[in-house]
Amino acid sequence: MIGTVLRYRGDLSSARRRIERMLNQYVDPLLRSHSIRFVWDQRIAGEMVLAVILWLQGFPEQAMRTARRTVESAQARDHPISLCYALSSAACPIALRVGDLAAAECYVSMLLDHSAKLAVAVWRAEGRCLKGGLFLKLGRVDSGLALLRTALGELRETGSVLRYGAFLGVLAEGLAAAGQVFAGRVAVDEALALSESNEEGWCVPELLRIKGELVLLGNAPDAAAAENHFRQAIDWARRQGALSWELRAATRLAQMWRNQGRGKEARELLAPVYDRFTEGFETADLNAAKALLNELAA
């Protein structure tokens, strides 16, 4: 539980130490009493948190393998509650972030199916939020926005606040893609305010990056303000050790500098971030960063 709290606060290295210690020392009860006392399987819960931390720290392949293992373990144990927890918190969002849309579609469908059978409103709402995010990734912007708006309303009604700010960030990015810049800025500002009030710092770097994107759009783009948001996103990510968020923000700032004729600065910013990765070079974010670096080197 401490590891989970630290993960949401953005203290990733401390969270990972706690979770790995728990997993190394954990012994499955013979009578599955842990599922009765704690609702879901505790080994699956620990691995689920670890999977999210691994992605944030810049290990996308390990994150996907761990998330896949949690899903398979929950299926093998025939424990639908643990399965929904693993799908909503780890498998679905990680698949979307690495750009494995086929896996994301499979996991989201599985989550919606099992959450409907269990009649658990919060997981149904989260599943619909994730499906809206998948639609956006597939270019179905209008469908994605409509579903996200409805699902966020449903999620509010459940009283759940964890990850709500992150889903608002997805909505803001979708609104930007639809040209609804003002609405997007309202959404991302709400997400940042919610993250501050809840001390849910893990997604702040991504929200700041999205805000920078929105500042560049609209009738009066403000490059200086956008750069400030991108730099803040990078600083937050570095303090947290969230290499994946850092790469996204650095890539976007480097793109802006390239467009301003500051190619040398752009490469000097992005190359060291990219070079710290040791895996995941076929994932969406690393492919985008590599393509930009090749362009800057030409």
Secondary structure in CASP SS format (residue, H / E / C, confidence):
PFRMAT SS
TARGET T0000
AUTHOR 0000-0000-0000
METHOD secondary structure of the structure
MODEL  1
M C 1.00
I H 1.00
G H 1.00
T H 1.00
V H 1.00
L H 1.00
R H 1.00
Y H 1.00
R H 1.00
G C 1.00
D C 1.00
L H 1.00
S H 1.00
S H 1.00
A H 1.00
R H 1.00
R H 1.00
R H 1.00
I H 1.00
E H 1.00
R H 1.00
M H 1.00
L H 1.00
N H 1.00
Q H 1.00
Y C 1.00
V C 1.00
D C 1.00
P C 1.00
L C 1.00
L C 1.00
R C 1.00
S H 1.00
H H 1.00
S H 1.00
I H 1.00
R H 1.00
F H 1.00
V C 1.00
W C 1.00
D C 1.00
Q H 1.00
R H 1.00
I H 1.00
A H 1.00
G H 1.00
E H 1.00
M H 1.00
V H 1.00
L H 1.00
A H 1.00
V H 1.00
I H 1.00
L H 1.00
W H 1.00
L H 1.00
Q C 1.00
G C 1.00
F C 1.00
P H 1.00
E H 1.00
Q H 1.00
A H 1.00
M H 1.00
R H 1.00
T H 1.00
A H 1.00
R H 1.00
R H 1.00
T H 1.00
V H 1.00
E H 1.00
S H 1.00
A H 1.00
Q H 1.00
A H 1.00
R C 1.00
D C 1.00
H C 1.00
P H 1.00
I H 1.00
S H 1.00
L H 1.00
C H 1.00
Y H 1.00
A H 1.00
L H 1.00
S H 1.00
S H 1.00
A H 1.00
A H 1.00
C H 1.00
P H 1.00
I H 1.00
A H 1.00
L H 1.00
R H 1.00
V H 1.00
G C 1.00
D C 1.00
L H 1.00
A H 1.00
A H 1.00
A H 1.00
E H 1.00
C H 1.00
Y H 1.00
V H 1.00
S H 1.00
M H 1.00
L H 1.00
L H 1.00
D H 1.00
H H 1.00
S H 1.00
A H 1.00
K H 1.00
L H 1.00
A C 1.00
V C 1.00
A H 1.00
V H 1.00
W H 1.00
R H 1.00
A H 1.00
E H 1.00
G H 1.00
R H 1.00
C H 1.00
L H 1.00
K H 1.00
G H 1.00
G H 1.00
L H 1.00
F H 1.00
L H 1.00
K H 1.00
L C 1.00
G C 1.00
R C 1.00
V H 1.00
D H 1.00
S H 1.00
G H 1.00
L H 1.00
A H 1.00
L H 1.00
L H 1.00
R H 1.00
T H 1.00
A H 1.00
L H 1.00
G H 1.00
E H 1.00
L H 1.00
R H 1.00
E H 1.00
T H 1.00
G C 1.00
S C 1.00
V C 1.00
L C 1.00
R C 1.00
Y H 1.00
G H 1.00
A H 1.00
F H 1.00
L H 1.00
G H 1.00
V H 1.00
L H 1.00
A H 1.00
E H 1.00
G H 1.00
L H 1.00
A H 1.00
A H 1.00
A C 1.00
G C 1.00
Q C 1.00
V H 1.00
F H 1.00
A H 1.00
G H 1.00
R H 1.00
V H 1.00
A H 1.00
V H 1.00
D H 1.00
E H 1.00
A H 1.00
L H 1.00
A H 1.00
L H 1.00
S H 1.00
E H 1.00
S H 1.00
N H 1.00
E C 1.00
E C 1.00
G H 1.00
W H 1.00
C H 1.00
V H 1.00
P H 1.00
E H 1.00
L H 1.00
L H 1.00
R H 1.00
I H 1.00
K H 1.00
G H 1.00
E H 1.00
L H 1.00
V H 1.00
L C 1.00
L C 1.00
G C 1.00
N C 1.00
A C 1.00
P C 1.00
D C 1.00
A H 1.00
A H 1.00
A H 1.00
A H 1.00
E H 1.00
N H 1.00
H H 1.00
F H 1.00
R H 1.00
Q H 1.00
A H 1.00
I H 1.00
D H 1.00
W H 1.00
A H 1.00
R H 1.00
R H 1.00
Q H 1.00
G C 1.00
A C 1.00
L H 1.00
S H 1.00
W H 1.00
E H 1.00
L H 1.00
R H 1.00
A H 1.00
A H 1.00
T H 1.00
R H 1.00
L H 1.00
A H 1.00
Q H 1.00
M H 1.00
W H 1.00
R H 1.00
N H 1.00
Q C 1.00
G C 1.00
R C 1.00
G H 1.00
K H 1.00
E H 1.00
A H 1.00
R H 1.00
E H 1.00
L H 1.00
L H 1.00
A H 1.00
P H 1.00
V H 1.00
Y H 1.00
D H 1.00
R C 1.00
F C 1.00
T C 1.00
E C 1.00
G C 1.00
F C 1.00
E C 1.00
T C 1.00
A H 1.00
D H 1.00
L H 1.00
N H 1.00
A H 1.00
A H 1.00
K H 1.00
A H 1.00
L H 1.00
L H 1.00
N H 1.00
E H 1.00
L H 1.00
A H 1.00
A C 1.00
END
